[in-house]
Amino acid sequence: MIESLQKFHHYYGDDFRVECPSGSGQQKSLWEVGAEISRSLTHIFLKDEMDGGPCMARSKNFRAIPTGAI
């Protein structure tokens, strides 16, 4: 999906803008939308202050693994 947004951006250019996030009133290019989605997806897996990202919130076993063991 992100790669498709980048390809459409290559075709339409910076002048083609869409509202992102929806309802915000902010206009972004398709490249910027792809980058925002990419950051959001990556953030799901990044460690937080409890050494687990949002996708690992319920996994006690994951939090028990020492840092650097994975």
C-alpha positions as CSV (number, residue, x, y, z in Angstrom):
1,M,0.0,0.0,0.0
2,I,2.8,2.4,0.9
3,E,4.7,1.6,-2.3
4,S,1.5,2.2,-4.3
5,L,1.0,5.6,-2.7
6,Q,4.6,6.5,-3.6
7,K,4.1,5.4,-7.2
8,F,0.9,7.5,-7.4
9,H,2.8,10.4,-6.0
10,H,5.4,9.9,-8.7
11,Y,2.7,10.1,-11.3
12,Y,0.6,12.9,-9.8
13,G,3.3,14.9,-8.1
14,D,3.2,17.3,-5.1
15,D,0.2,19.2,-6.4
16,F,-2.2,16.3,-5.8
17,R,-3.0,16.6,-2.1
18,V,-5.5,14.7,0.1
19,E,-6.8,15.3,3.6
20,C,-4.8,13.4,6.2
21,P,-5.7,12.3,8.8
22,S,-9.4,12.3,7.7
23,G,-11.3,15.2,9.2
24,S,-8.2,17.2,10.2
25,G,-8.2,19.8,7.5
26,Q,-4.5,19.1,6.8
27,Q,-3.6,18.6,3.2
28,K,-0.7,16.2,2.4
29,S,0.9,14.8,-0.7
30,L,0.5,11.0,-1.3
31,W,4.2,10.7,-0.4
32,E,3.6,12.3,2.9
33,V,0.5,10.1,3.5
34,G,2.6,7.0,2.8
35,A,5.3,8.2,5.2
36,E,2.8,8.8,7.9
37,I,1.3,5.3,7.5
38,S,4.8,3.8,7.5
39,R,5.6,5.7,10.8
40,S,2.4,4.5,12.4
41,L,2.9,0.9,11.4
42,T,6.5,1.0,12.7
43,H,5.5,2.6,16.0
44,I,3.3,-0.4,16.7
45,F,6.4,-2.6,17.2
46,L,8.8,-0.1,18.8
47,K,9.6,-0.7,22.5
48,D,8.1,1.7,25.0
49,E,9.0,2.5,28.6
50,M,7.8,-1.0,29.6
51,D,10.0,-2.7,26.9
52,G,7.0,-3.6,24.7
53,G,5.1,-1.9,22.0
54,P,1.4,-1.6,21.7
55,C,1.2,-5.0,19.8
56,M,2.8,-6.6,22.8
57,A,0.8,-5.0,25.6
58,R,-0.9,-8.2,26.7
59,S,2.1,-10.5,26.3
60,K,3.7,-11.0,29.7
61,N,6.1,-13.5,28.1
62,F,7.4,-10.9,25.6
63,R,8.1,-8.4,28.4
64,A,10.0,-11.0,30.4
65,I,12.6,-11.4,27.6
66,P,15.8,-9.5,28.5
67,T,16.6,-6.5,26.4
68,G,18.9,-7.4,23.5
69,A,17.9,-11.1,23.6
70,I,15.8,-10.9,20.5
